[in-house]
Every structure is written in C-alpha cells, then in structure tokens.
Amino acid sequence: MIFFSPEVEGLTSTSANHIANMAKEMIRNLDTSLANMVFYSTEVSLIGSEKSNVLRQGNTDKDVTAVADMLHRTARAKSLIAWLREAIKAKERLLKEAESLTLDDYAREKGITLEKEPQLETALTEDDYYASLSLDERNRYYELETLAAVIGEEIHPDGHFADARKELDERNSKPHDVKGDGRDTLIYTYTPTVSGTVVEETYFALQKQYREAQARLNSIKYDCRKAVLESEVKVKTDYAEAMKKYTSSRQLLEAELAKDIRKRVKEISAYRILIPDSLRGIFDEVSHLGKDNVSDKEA
C-alpha cells in the first residue's frame, strides 16, 4: 500500500506506464550523449602541407563537468521507472491476491475457525521486507541501487567515461598517427580538448560516489537478509507449536467470500499511484517531454 492513494490524486496504471516509457526514452538520449563523448579533436593534413582540416571536434571541460549531472539525471529517471514499475506490479499483485482469495484466508481474516490441518506459513521474503519499508526508505533503496549501477557502468572497464579517459591517455602519449605513404601520406593529429586534471578529478569523484552508494546499499541488503532469516525461524517455530495444538472447525462461506472479493477488486482498481517528493522533480521533467501535460485520467 506504500505506492497508493485511495483518493483521486495520483496516477492510474496506464499513466504510470506511459511516464515510465517516456523516462526510458530520456535515459536513452542521455546515454547516447555519453557514448558520443570524445576528449580530443582530430585533424588531418597532407604531408608537407601546413594546412589541416578538422575531422572531429572534441568535447570541452564544460561537457566533462556536466557528466556527473547527466548520470544523476539518468539515475533519477531510472529510480522513477523502478518506482512506477514496482507500483504497477504491486497493484497487479494486489488484484491477483484479491481475486485468488481462498475461503481459508477469508475465514482467518474474519476470525472464523475452520476445520483444517495447520499449514506452514509463508516466511518473509525480500519483496515483503522492502514492501514493509516506509515510502522514503524504499525509494532510497531504489535510488541507491540505480545510482550505483549507473555510475559503476560508466567508470568500470568498457564504460563510456572510462574508455574516453583511457583514449585521452593514449592520445597524450601518442598525439600523431601516420597513414599512407609518399605524397598521399596523411598525418592525424590528436589534440586534447579537455583538461586531464578535470577528467581525473571527475573520474575519482565518481568512484567515491559509487563506493558510498554501494556501501549504503549493502547495508540495506544485510538488514533484509537478517529479517528474512529471522522470519524463517519464526515461521518454523510457530508451525511446530500449531501442530501440537491441532484443532479445527470449518464452515462454508462461499457467497460471502465472492462478495468480499468483488468489493476488494473494486477498491484496488481505484487506487492511484503516488509519486514520492524526491522523485517529483524528475517526474515533472519527464511528464513535459513532447507535450505540455500528461493526463492522469483513466484511459
């Protein structure tokens, strides 16, 4: 229920899916910009000629310093997608749970004792644990997870930024290439367009942000594993005790059950998906991509 509001405020599943798709497109555009980064200009000239032509203009220091902001925007957009996708899944799961409500479950909720053998209860899962977190705590988990993934992808080997940094080092040590021979010999000159210091400072700053995000994420995952283990122990203990006190008394309530299911499905279908305050900025940005407003009315 952390995702939803029973009021009119919020998004329908259809609108949430639309926003998630738009955020995915924004991420694709940002990724393209990062992938096309090059930190040197390329010029070509004929041997013996003083005139050269620029084949490609390298990025500037301003472009490099904007990388962190682009990555954070990507992370926020991915966090928004994660939030919306999880909300849609949660709503679908609630509907499925309501529609598949058994007589045993219904009787348990109403305090009716049915004749049945004690069953091993379902232990807490990782999904259940994260669902038990507050809105801010759960959203923070998604933010840390996506931030670590986004930054890690860039600074690890084969990442766009890591590759560009490596290429800059190679061009600094080998600023010229010669191709061809004779009068057709071409000399390629590679001139850095960014400060090596800026690149290194940005790279190590991103490494620090990645380590910090990963450390906080690991802490949350540790708490989750601990809670799941404790839940498993408790479920097995309760089951053993229940078997000793085995008693039962079952009554059929099929008509009341069907009515209750219809009521639950109607209520869940009306749930609107909430947007956390920390995601409101990126939500507004994505919502205005391509058009002025996104309608939250049911399609």
N, C-alpha and C positions, 0 to 999 in steps of 0.2 A: 504493500500500500504506500510505500515511501514515494513512489513515482506519481501517484494520482491525487486528483482532487474531485470530489463528487459534485462540485459546483460547475458552472458553465465556463469558468476561467480555465485555460489550458488548451492543449492540442488534442485533436482526435488522432487515432492511429494513422489514418490516411494522411493528415497534415504532417504528422511526425515523420512518416516515411518519406514524404516529399522534401522536408527540410534536410533529412539525413542524406538524401541523394544530392541535393544542392551543395551540402558541405563536402561531400565526396568529390564533386567537380572542382570546388575551390582548392582542395588539397592537391588534386591533380595539376592544377595550374601552378601552384606554389612549387610542387616537386619538379615541374618542367623548368621553372626559373632556376632552381638549384642545380639541376642536372646540366643546364647550359652554361654554368659559370666557368670561366677560364681566367686565370690570373696573369695573362701576358698577351701582348699584341703580336701578331705575326706579319712580317713584311717580307717581300720578295724583290730581288733585283737581279739583273743580268751581271755576270762577272765583268768587271771593268767599267761598269756604269755607276755613276753616283746617284742616279735616280732610283727610288724604290717605291713600291706600291704596298699599301696596307691591305692584307688579305682578311684580317680579323682584328677587331679592336677588343682588347681585354677589359675585364671589369675593373671598377675603381675601388678605392678604400671604402667609399660610402656603401658600395654594394656589399662588401665583405662585412662591414659592421651591421648591415641590415639582416645578415643571415640568422642571427640569434632570434630576432623578432619574427622572421619568416618561419623558423622552426617552432617557436612558441605559438604562432597563429595556427600552424599545422596541428600542433599538439592539442590546442583548444578545440579546433574543429573536429579532431578525432575523438576528443572527450565528449563533445556534443553528440557525435554519431553513436558512440558507445552508450551514452545515456539514453538516447532515443530508441536505439535498437533493443537495449535491455528493457526499456519501458514497454515497448511493443510486445516483446517476448513475455514479459510479466503479465500483461493483460491477457494475452492468448493463453498463458498457463492458468490464470485465474478462471477464465471461461471454461477451459478444459476440465479443471478441477471441479468447478460447479456442475458442469454437465455430467461428469462421471461420479458424482457424489453417490456413495452407496448407502444402503439402509443402515449398515453398521455405523458409518460415520455420522449419519443424521441422528441416530439414536444416542450416540455418545455426546453430541452437542446438546441435545435436549435433556440429557440426564436420565435417559431410559436405559435400563439394564436389559440387554438381550442375551438369550442363551447362546453362548459361543465359547469356544476354547480360546484362552489368552494367546495373542499373537505377538511376535517380536516387533516392537515399534521401530519405525524408521529413525535411524540416528541422524544427527545434524550433519548436513552436507556443506561443502564450501559455498554453494549457492545460497543455502539457508543462512549461513553465517553472514555473508555480505548483505543479504536482504535484511538482516537484523540491525545493521548499522544505521546511524542517522543519515539523513539526506546529505549533509556536508561530508560526513566520514566516507560514505560510499562513493560520492562524487570525487573526493580527494584520491581514493584508491584508483579510480579510472584515470584521473589526471596524471598521477604518478606513473601508472603503467604505460600510458601513451607517451608521456614526456620522455621516459627512459628509452622507450622503443624508437621514438623519432630521432632523439639526439644520438643514441647509440648507432643507429643506421647510418648517420652522416659521418661520425668520427671513427668508426671501426673500418678496418681494411675493406676496400672496394666501395666505401661510402663516397658520395659526391664530393663532400668537403675534404675528406681525407685524400682522395685521388687528386683533387685540384692542388692541395698543399704539396703532395709528392711531385706533381708535374712542375710546380714552381721551383722546387729544389733542383730538379733535373735541368730546367732551363737556366737557372742561375749558374750551374756548373758547366753547362754546355749551351751557350747562347746562340750558336750558329750551326746550321746544317748545310751541307753542300750536296746538291743533286745534279746529275748530268755531267757532261764533260765538254771540253772545248768552248766554242762560242755560245753553246747552249747551256753552259753551266749556270745553275741557279743557286743563289746563296739566300737561305732563310735565316732571318734574324729574329730572335725572340727577346722581347723587351718586357720586363715585369711592369705591370700597371698598378700593382698594389704593394704596400709595404710588407716586407717579410715579417717585421715585428708585429704588425697588426694581425697578420694571418696566424702567427704563433700564439699571440695573446688570446685571440678568439678561439683557437683550437683547444688550448689548455683550459680556458674558461668553460667551454662546452664539456670538456672531460670532467671538470669538477662538478658541474651541474648534473651530469649523468651519474656520477658516483653517489652524489647526495640523494638524487631521486631513487636510485636503485636501493640504497641503504634503507630509506624510509619505506619503500615498497616491500622489501624483505621483512621488515619489522611487522608490517600488517599481515603478511602471509604467515609469519610464525605464529602470531596470535590466532589466526584462522585454524592452522593445523592443530594447535593446542586445544582450542574449543571443540573441534571435531572429534579429537581423541577422547576428551572428557565426556562428550556426548555419547560416544560409542560405548564407553564403560558404563555410563549411567543406564543406557537402554538395555544392555545385557543384564545388569543387576536388577532393574525393575521387572524384566521378563521372568527372571528366576523366582522372584518373590510372588509375582502374579500367578505363576503356575502352582504355587503352594496353596494359594487362596482361591483355587479354581471354583467359581460358581457362575451360574448363568440363568438368564431368564429372557427369552426373546419374544418380541411381539412384531407383527407385520404392520408397517405404516406406509405402504406404497403410495397411497393417494396423497398423504401429507408431504411425502418426500418429493413427488412430482411437482406439487405446488411450490414447495420451497425452492426447488431447482429453477423453475421459471422466474421466481422473484429474484434470485441471485444473478441469473444471467442478465435480466433487465437492468439491475443496478450496476453490474460490472460494465455492461455495454455503454453506459452513460459516463463512465469515468473519463476524465480529461487528464492528459499527461502534463505534469508541471515541469517548468524549466528552472533549475537552481539559479540563485542570484549570481554565482560565479560563472555561469555559462550564458547569462543574459546578453552580455556584450557580443560574444561570437554568434549567438542566436540571431540578434538583430542584424548583424553584418550579413550573415548567410540569408536571412529572410528577404533582404532587399537586393539580392543578386538577380538581375534580369527583370525585375519588376518592382513596383513600389511597395506592395503589401502582399502578404500571404494570408489567405482567408482560413480561419480556424473552424469554419462551419462544416458540418458533416457533408461529405460528397453524396 
